[in-house]
């Protein structure tokens, strides 16, 4: 959270929140897909957990995001 406090200002908070919401919604969707696959294939649901190396935000106002997924 310290990184967020260091880079977000009143001038860019709206841009940050749009991008961060997209990041969180994407993680939720990926986790739900993983859970559905685990359920359908009788795989332990623990394997559907989503982990992250972090969130790198670029304050460019473009709202484009890329997501990298890896399997365990």
ABEGO torsion letter per residue (X at the ends): XAAAAAABBAAAAAAAAAAAAAAAAAAAAAAAAAAAAAAAAGBBAAAABBBBAEBBBBBAGAGBBBBBBBBX
